[in-house]
Amino acid sequence: MTERDALVILRGDDPVAAARAASMLWSMWHRSGDRHLDAILAGGIAAMEQEDLVGAEAAFTSLIEAAPDFAEGWNKRATVRYMAQDFEGSIADCHETLARKPGHFGVLSGQGLCHIALEQWHEAAAMFRRTLEVYRTLASARANLQTATAAVVRWN
């Protein structure tokens, strides 16, 4: 299955098939095609899992510098920056990821979470709508869209 095939399945109505396709996409996105780069990615992920956010950000920055076209380096640094509550930095990295992988539902959703954290409700709702355009059955995106939409109504 190709990335394009998996993205087509995500737009369908079968949540089981979509979950399988999403898992395959994550696997594809985590492979750069270069063992050295994949090792840097794995090291950054390990640091992130150990909550060493400084070490993880350094690893992902190194990965971005070595392979700026590898979208997952940008995505993982966006995640670390979100965890460190650097929401503006995370959003900037989300933009870089989406420039390389416009169908990256994880980034679309993650950027929406950044906008929620910044109480930017319209922007959050827009990102979750985009997420659902890519991954129609993603329950967390649907719930987050409801949260953002309710906040827009509340603040207007």
Residue pairs with C-beta under 8 A, 6 or more apart in sequence:
1 21
1 24
3 25
3 28
3 103
5 21
6 21
6 22
6 24
6 25
6 28
7 21
7 25
7 103
7 134
9 17
9 18
9 20
9 21
10 18
10 21
10 22
10 25
10 103
10 105
10 134
10 135
10 136
11 133
11 134
11 135
11 136
12 18
12 136
12 137
13 136
13 137
14 137
15 137
18 135
18 136
18 137
18 138
22 105
22 135
22 138
25 105
26 106
29 71
29 72
29 75
29 101
29 104
30 38
30 41
30 72
31 38
32 38
32 41
32 67
32 70
32 72
34 67
36 66
37 63
37 66
37 67
37 70
40 59
40 62
40 63
40 66
41 59
41 60
41 63
41 72
41 73
41 76
43 59
44 55
44 56
44 59
44 60
44 63
44 76
44 80
45 56
45 76
47 53
47 55
47 56
47 59
48 56
48 76
48 79
48 80
48 83
51 83
53 80
53 83
53 84
56 76
56 80
57 77
57 80
57 81
57 84
60 73
60 74
60 76
60 77
60 80
61 77
63 70
63 73
63 76
64 70
64 73
64 74
64 77
67 73
69 100
70 100
71 96
71 97
71 100
71 101
71 104
72 97
74 93
74 94
74 96
74 97
74 100
75 93
75 94
75 97
75 101
75 104
75 106
75 107
75 110
77 93
78 89
78 90
78 91
78 93
78 94
78 97
78 107
78 110
78 111
79 90
79 110
81 87
81 89
81 90
81 93
82 90
82 110
82 113
82 114
82 117
85 117
87 114
87 117
87 118
88 114
88 118
90 110
90 111
90 114
91 111
91 114
91 115
94 107
94 108
94 110
94 111
94 114
95 111
97 104
97 107
98 104
98 107
98 108
98 111
101 107
103 134
105 131
105 134
105 135
105 138
105 141
108 127
108 128
108 130
108 131
108 134
108 141
109 127
109 128
109 131
109 138
109 140
109 141
109 144
111 127
112 123
112 124
112 125
112 127
112 128
112 131
112 141
112 144
112 145
112 148
113 124
113 144
115 121
115 123
115 124
115 127
115 148
116 124
116 144
116 147
116 148
119 151
121 148
121 149
121 151
121 152
121 155
122 148
122 152
124 144
124 147
124 148
124 151
125 145
125 148
125 149
125 152
128 141
128 142
128 144
128 145
128 148
129 145
131 138
131 141
131 145
132 138
132 141
132 142
132 145
135 141
